[in-house]
Amino acid sequence: MPSPSAPCLLLVDDDPLVRMVLTMGLQDKGYDVTEAATGEAAMVLLERGLQPMAVVSDIDLGQGCNGIELAERLADTHPGLRVVLISGRLRPELKADRNHRAFLPKPFMIEALVRLLQH
């Protein structure tokens, strides 16, 4: 269980099993994780005052906005908020960019995600 001063992350993935596994792994590494199943739900959490240190989002989120669109919205509404996009599909065009966005291909070890979050 994370401490009250644990860094907060917002995890966005439409797959409940993926959310569960990533949440457990990130909590084991000391993060406080808030989950959202859609980009729209993530935006509502942020509008209601959630202040994560970073957002980790799958690119393919089913219906509604995808992870790339979410990252673009966040660049406008929350400048400087770090976004790590994850996907099982190869996305060579996605790398760290000026919008504080990084890409991590699935599958990955939780340590790789933590390293990205710490830089």
N, C-alpha and C positions, 0 to 999 in steps of 0.2 A: 504494500500500500504506500503510495507516495506521501511525502510529508506536505504540510500546508504550504511550504515554500517551494514545492517542486515546480519545475517549469511546466507550463500548460501548453498542450498541443491540441489542435483540432484535426481529427482524423475523418476524412470523407471517403467512403467507399460504399457502393451499393450492395456488396456481398457481406452478409452478416458474419459468415465464418471468417472471412479475411479481416473484418473489423475486430472480431474477438481475438484472433491470433495476434494481430499487430498491437492491439490495446494491451494484452497481457505481456507481450514482449517489451513494449515501451514502459509499462508500469514497473516491470522488473528492473529496468534501467533507470528508474527514478523519476519518470515523467507522470504528470497528471494529464490524462487523456479524456477529451470530450469527443463523442462520436456523432457523426451525421451521415445519413444514408444518401443524401442528394446535395447538389450544389446549392439549391434553394434553401434547404434546411440549414446548411452551413452559414449562408448569408443571414438568415433569421437569428441564429445564435450570436453572430457578430453584431448585428443591429441591436440585440438585447443586452450588449455590453461584455460579451466574452472577449477577453484580451489574451489570445494565445501568443506564445513566442514564435510559433510557426504553424503552418497548415500543411498537412500531408494528405494529398488527394490522388485517388486513382484517376486516370484520364477518362476511361469509359465508365460513366456513371448511370447508364440506362437512360431513362427518360429525363427530360429537362436539360439543363446546361451540363456540359462535360467539364472535366478537370481543367482543360486549357481555357475554356470560357470563364470558369470560376477564377482562375489565376489572373486573367485579364481584368475581371471585375475588381478583384482585390487590389490590383495595381492602381486602380482609380480610387477606390474607396478606403483602402488601408495601405497607402504608400509605405514602403519599407518593410512590410510584413513578408517574411520569408515563406516561400511555397516550394514544397518538394512534390513533384508529380511522379507517380509510379504507374507502371503498366507492364502487362505481359507481352505487349506488342512492341517490337523494335521501333524505336523513334529516334534515329540518329540526328534528326534536326533539332531535337530538344536537348539543350545543354544549359548550364548556368547562363543567365542573361541579366540585363540591366534592371529587370523587374523583380530581382531577388528570387528567381525561379530556378530550380534544379530538377534534374530527371534521374530516376533510379529504376532500371529495368527489373521486373520480376523474373524469376524468384531472386530474393536477396536475403542475406543474413541481417538480423536486426542491428548488428554492430555497424553494418554499412550505412544504414539509415541514421543511426545515432551519430556517426562521423559527419554525415552531411548536415545534420541539425546543429552540430557544434561549430561549424565553420561558416 
